């Protein structure tokens, strides 16, 4: 895996395949690395820090599936949309380089839906054409977490490439299965530190359920910050997109009667598909 984070692809692979082994992983964030090492087995000499310094040529012919989702901020509609010219957006070409060097049988690339429209779609088309130029037959589609059993509204682009044309033609994205409600992913007993103060709750203003796609916003808090920080969600809908919540007070807030609280790290992990035995070490 590249841009390995805390190892979501590794958990997913163990769900799908009877036997897996991680050949290489690569993650630059020191806290994500700690979480990864606590939850996955890997030869630490093969756990690289900087993708720009990773020479993948020694792994040519040794990788069945290469999975990676380069940083999305430069493609996200919520960001500045610097695209492939941004410091993070340019990392799409590091994924391309590693594919060109390692020549995996299959690759899976993931990014935000906004990648499709950046630079009027030219960045995405250049990237896809370049991957096809390496000899890969590519499927591309938008999948949403809420369509696959987990109540989180998270649209993401997935490009799946095959060197073998027969495997390409035999492949299809999994059929949609629907999902439950956010309430089914919540803990009953939650530490007091996740509940908002009485002063903050007094600023809560109820409103008619807003938003589509299963997300229900039942009110807003009169606090400083972007609108997304003010929203309070109903538990009989689906969660908004879970993100890294860096900067404080950014965890999604829910009304779990009769009080308002933030989602806990464990609840956020569930809404990302992680198993209950995931070790939270940071």
Backbone torsions as a table, in degrees:
resi	resn	phi	psi	omega
1	UNK	NA	148.8	172.9
2	UNK	-116.4	153.6	-175.7
3	UNK	50.4	51.8	-163.3
4	UNK	-71.1	-21.7	179.7
5	UNK	57.5	-131.8	178.7
6	UNK	-98.6	13.5	170.2
7	UNK	89.0	38.1	176.0
8	UNK	-59.5	-45.4	-179.6
9	UNK	-61.4	-34.1	179.6
10	UNK	-64.6	-43.4	176.6
11	UNK	-62.7	-43.5	-179.0
12	UNK	-62.5	-41.5	179.9
13	UNK	-61.5	-38.9	179.2
14	UNK	-68.4	-25.0	175.7
15	UNK	-73.7	-32.1	-172.0
16	UNK	-93.0	-41.4	-172.3
17	UNK	-109.1	148.9	-179.5
18	UNK	-68.6	-33.6	-175.1
19	UNK	-142.6	122.9	179.1
20	UNK	-132.5	154.4	173.9
21	UNK	-143.1	130.8	178.3
22	UNK	-84.9	116.4	-179.1
23	UNK	-80.0	-49.8	175.9
24	UNK	-141.7	154.6	171.3
25	UNK	-141.4	161.0	-176.7
26	UNK	-152.5	120.2	-179.5
27	UNK	-152.2	132.2	-174.7
28	UNK	-94.2	-26.0	-176.7
29	UNK	-73.9	126.9	-173.1
30	UNK	-67.3	-32.7	-179.7
31	UNK	-74.9	-39.7	175.6
32	UNK	-62.7	-37.4	178.1
33	UNK	-62.4	-40.9	178.3
34	UNK	-61.3	-45.0	179.1
35	UNK	-63.5	-41.9	-179.4
36	UNK	-59.9	-50.0	-176.6
37	UNK	-65.8	-27.0	178.5
38	UNK	-75.9	-17.6	-172.7
39	UNK	-119.7	-6.8	-176.1
40	UNK	-138.4	149.2	175.9
41	UNK	-93.2	126.8	177.9
42	UNK	-158.6	146.3	170.9
43	UNK	-67.7	114.9	-173.2
44	UNK	-61.8	-20.9	176.0
45	UNK	-73.3	-12.4	178.4
46	UNK	-106.0	8.3	177.7
47	UNK	-101.9	92.2	-172.3
48	UNK	-81.8	154.6	-179.1
49	UNK	-95.3	-46.8	-171.0
50	UNK	-117.9	116.7	-176.6
51	UNK	-63.1	-27.7	-178.9
52	UNK	-70.1	-17.3	-180.0
53	UNK	-105.7	3.9	-178.2
54	UNK	-83.0	117.3	174.5
55	UNK	-93.5	107.6	-174.6
56	UNK	-90.8	-1.3	-177.5
57	UNK	-60.4	-35.3	177.9
58	UNK	-64.8	-14.8	-177.8
59	UNK	-100.1	8.2	-179.7
60	UNK	-57.3	127.8	178.6
61	UNK	79.0	2.1	-176.3
62	UNK	-107.3	-5.9	-176.0
63	UNK	-112.8	122.9	176.3
64	UNK	-76.1	-48.5	-177.8
65	UNK	-133.8	126.6	174.5
66	UNK	-108.1	126.3	-176.4
67	UNK	-123.7	135.4	177.7
68	UNK	-166.1	146.5	174.1
69	UNK	-131.9	101.9	-176.9
70	UNK	-67.9	159.2	-176.2
71	UNK	-49.9	138.0	-169.9
72	UNK	-99.2	-8.7	-168.5
73	UNK	-57.1	-36.3	-177.2
74	UNK	-77.1	-7.8	177.7
75	UNK	-111.8	-15.5	-176.1
76	UNK	-67.3	139.3	176.9
77	UNK	-62.2	-27.6	-179.8
78	UNK	-78.6	-11.1	-177.3
79	UNK	-98.4	-163.0	-177.8
80	UNK	-85.6	-9.1	175.7
81	UNK	59.8	47.0	175.9
82	UNK	-70.7	-17.3	176.8
83	UNK	66.8	-150.8	-175.8
84	UNK	-69.4	-11.9	177.2
85	UNK	-85.1	-11.7	178.0
86	UNK	-74.6	160.6	-177.9
87	UNK	-59.2	-38.8	179.3
88	UNK	-87.1	-38.7	-179.5
89	UNK	-60.8	-33.0	-179.1
90	UNK	-65.0	-14.9	-178.5
91	UNK	-69.9	-10.1	173.6
92	UNK	-59.3	-32.0	-177.9
93	UNK	-78.1	-18.8	171.1
94	UNK	-71.7	-38.2	174.7
95	UNK	-60.9	-46.5	177.7
96	UNK	-57.3	-45.0	-178.6
97	UNK	-61.4	-45.3	-179.6
98	UNK	-63.7	-40.0	175.9
99	UNK	-60.5	-42.4	-178.4
100	UNK	-65.9	-31.8	-178.2
101	UNK	-85.4	-42.7	-174.4
102	UNK	-86.0	-25.7	178.9
103	UNK	51.5	55.7	177.8
104	UNK	-64.2	154.6	177.6
105	UNK	-63.7	-36.7	-178.7
106	UNK	-139.5	144.2	169.0
107	UNK	-128.8	151.9	174.0
108	UNK	-126.9	120.5	178.9
109	UNK	-115.9	137.1	-177.0
110	UNK	-129.7	140.9	172.6
111	UNK	-159.2	178.1	-178.6
112	UNK	-71.0	158.0	178.9
113	UNK	-59.7	-30.0	-178.7
114	UNK	-62.2	-17.6	177.1
115	UNK	-58.4	-32.8	-176.9
116	UNK	-66.2	-29.2	-174.3
117	UNK	-105.5	-6.8	179.5
118	UNK	-62.4	134.3	-179.0
119	UNK	54.6	41.9	179.8
120	UNK	57.0	30.8	176.9
121	UNK	85.3	-2.5	-175.8
122	UNK	-70.1	-37.1	-179.2
123	UNK	-62.9	-46.9	179.5
124	UNK	-61.0	-44.0	-177.5
125	UNK	-66.4	-38.1	177.2
126	UNK	-62.7	-43.0	-179.1
127	UNK	-64.2	-47.7	-179.3
128	UNK	-64.2	-42.9	178.8
129	UNK	-62.8	-37.9	180.0
130	UNK	-65.2	-41.9	178.2
131	UNK	-64.8	-41.0	176.8
132	UNK	-66.1	-30.8	178.0
133	UNK	-66.2	-19.2	176.5
134	UNK	-82.5	-2.9	179.3
135	UNK	101.1	10.7	-178.6
136	UNK	-93.1	139.2	173.5
137	UNK	-93.9	121.7	-167.0
138	UNK	-117.7	132.0	165.1
139	UNK	-96.0	147.3	175.3
140	UNK	-141.9	133.3	-179.3
141	UNK	-159.6	159.7	176.2
142	UNK	-99.3	123.5	177.5
143	UNK	-118.0	148.1	179.7
144	UNK	-121.9	129.3	-178.3
145	UNK	-50.6	-39.5	-174.7
146	UNK	-65.5	-15.8	177.7
147	UNK	-86.2	-2.5	-175.5
148	UNK	-129.4	52.1	170.5
149	UNK	80.9	-17.7	-175.9
150	UNK	-107.1	124.4	-175.8
151	UNK	-78.2	67.7	173.4
152	UNK	-135.0	128.8	179.0
153	UNK	-83.0	101.2	-174.1
154	UNK	-143.2	95.0	178.3
155	UNK	-85.1	129.2	179.0
156	UNK	-140.2	146.1	175.5
157	UNK	-84.4	132.1	175.0
158	UNK	-124.2	124.5	172.7
159	UNK	-109.3	124.0	-179.6
160	UNK	-118.9	119.3	-175.9
161	UNK	-114.5	141.4	-179.4
162	UNK	-127.3	135.8	171.0
163	UNK	-75.0	-33.0	-178.1
164	UNK	-89.3	120.5	-177.0
165	UNK	-64.6	-35.2	179.8
166	UNK	-65.4	-39.8	177.2
167	UNK	-65.4	-37.4	177.3
168	UNK	-60.0	-46.7	-178.4
169	UNK	-70.6	-25.4	-179.1
170	UNK	-82.9	-12.8	-174.5
171	UNK	-85.4	145.0	168.0
172	UNK	-149.9	152.5	176.3
173	UNK	-67.6	149.3	-177.0
174	UNK	-61.3	142.4	177.6
175	UNK	-65.3	147.3	-179.5
176	UNK	-66.3	142.6	-177.9
177	UNK	-118.3	-6.4	-177.3
178	UNK	78.8	-175.3	-179.0
179	UNK	-153.9	171.6	177.7
180	UNK	-92.9	-150.7	-179.3
181	UNK	-110.8	156.1	178.3
182	UNK	-54.1	-35.9	-177.4
183	UNK	-55.8	-31.2	-178.5
184	UNK	-73.1	-6.8	-177.7
185	UNK	-111.4	7.4	-174.9
186	UNK	-100.9	149.9	174.0
187	UNK	-82.9	150.1	176.8
188	UNK	-83.6	-40.0	-179.9
189	UNK	-104.4	113.6	-175.2
190	UNK	-126.4	138.4	179.6
191	UNK	-57.0	143.3	-177.6
192	UNK	-58.0	-26.0	-175.7
193	UNK	-65.3	-16.1	-179.7
194	UNK	-88.4	-10.7	-179.9
195	UNK	-86.5	142.0	-179.8
196	UNK	-74.2	153.6	-179.3
197	UNK	-68.9	157.6	178.8
198	UNK	-59.0	-36.9	179.8
199	UNK	-62.1	-43.3	179.9
200	UNK	-68.4	-41.2	-178.3
201	UNK	-64.1	-31.6	178.3
202	UNK	-62.6	-21.3	179.6
203	UNK	-85.9	2.0	-177.3
204	UNK	-74.0	128.5	179.1
205	UNK	-118.7	115.9	179.3
206	UNK	-69.8	153.3	176.5
207	UNK	-153.3	168.2	178.5
208	UNK	-66.3	139.9	179.9
209	UNK	-47.3	125.4	-179.3
210	UNK	-118.2	168.6	176.7
211	UNK	81.8	150.2	-179.0
212	UNK	-110.2	-172.6	177.1
213	UNK	71.5	20.5	178.3
214	UNK	92.2	-12.0	177.8
215	UNK	-80.2	131.5	179.2
216	UNK	-120.3	111.8	174.8
217	UNK	-95.8	115.7	-175.3
218	UNK	-100.7	-2.2	178.0
219	UNK	170.9	177.2	-179.2
220	UNK	-136.4	152.4	176.0
221	UNK	-94.6	142.8	178.5
222	UNK	-88.4	73.7	-178.7
223	UNK	-127.5	167.2	179.2
224	UNK	-73.7	153.7	176.7
225	UNK	118.0	177.8	179.0
226	UNK	-64.5	159.6	-177.5
227	UNK	-57.1	-35.3	-177.0
228	UNK	-63.5	-26.1	178.5
229	UNK	-75.7	-21.9	-175.5
230	UNK	-88.4	-18.3	-172.7
231	UNK	-70.0	141.8	172.7
232	UNK	-119.8	128.5	-172.4
233	UNK	-104.1	149.5	175.4
234	UNK	-81.9	145.9	-177.6
235	UNK	-83.9	-5.0	177.0
236	UNK	-94.4	10.7	173.7
237	UNK	-113.6	-157.5	176.9
238	UNK	-107.1	160.3	-179.8
239	UNK	-76.5	154.4	171.3
240	UNK	-72.1	177.0	178.5
241	UNK	-60.6	125.3	177.1
242	UNK	-80.8	130.6	178.0
243	UNK	-129.3	-172.0	-171.6
244	UNK	-71.8	-13.9	174.7
245	UNK	56.6	37.9	177.9
246	UNK	-82.5	138.6	177.9
247	UNK	113.3	-8.1	175.5
248	UNK	90.2	139.5	174.7
249	UNK	62.0	23.7	-175.1
250	UNK	-103.3	-5.0	178.0
251	UNK	-64.3	142.6	177.4
252	UNK	-56.8	142.1	-178.7
253	UNK	-109.0	138.8	-177.5
254	UNK	-126.7	155.6	172.4
255	UNK	-98.5	103.8	176.1
256	UNK	-109.0	91.8	-167.2
257	UNK	-42.4	138.9	-0.6
258	UNK	-96.6	23.2	-172.6
259	UNK	-124.3	164.9	178.4
260	UNK	-112.5	134.6	-179.8
261	UNK	-147.2	168.7	174.6
262	UNK	-87.9	153.3	171.2
263	UNK	-66.4	145.8	178.9
264	UNK	-86.1	162.9	176.0
265	UNK	-54.8	-40.9	-179.6
266	UNK	-64.3	-40.5	178.5
267	UNK	-65.6	-40.4	177.2
268	UNK	-63.5	-39.0	176.8
269	UNK	-61.9	-43.2	177.6
270	UNK	-59.2	-40.7	-178.2
271	UNK	-74.7	-4.5	171.6
272	UNK	-104.4	2.6	177.4
273	UNK	88.1	7.8	-179.5
274	UNK	-77.1	147.1	-179.2
275	UNK	-74.5	163.5	-178.0
276	UNK	-65.0	-23.3	-178.0
277	UNK	-86.9	8.8	175.9
278	UNK	-62.2	130.2	-177.7
279	UNK	-88.8	118.0	177.6
280	UNK	-90.2	107.0	-173.7
281	UNK	-113.9	-7.6	177.0
282	UNK	-132.8	NA	NA
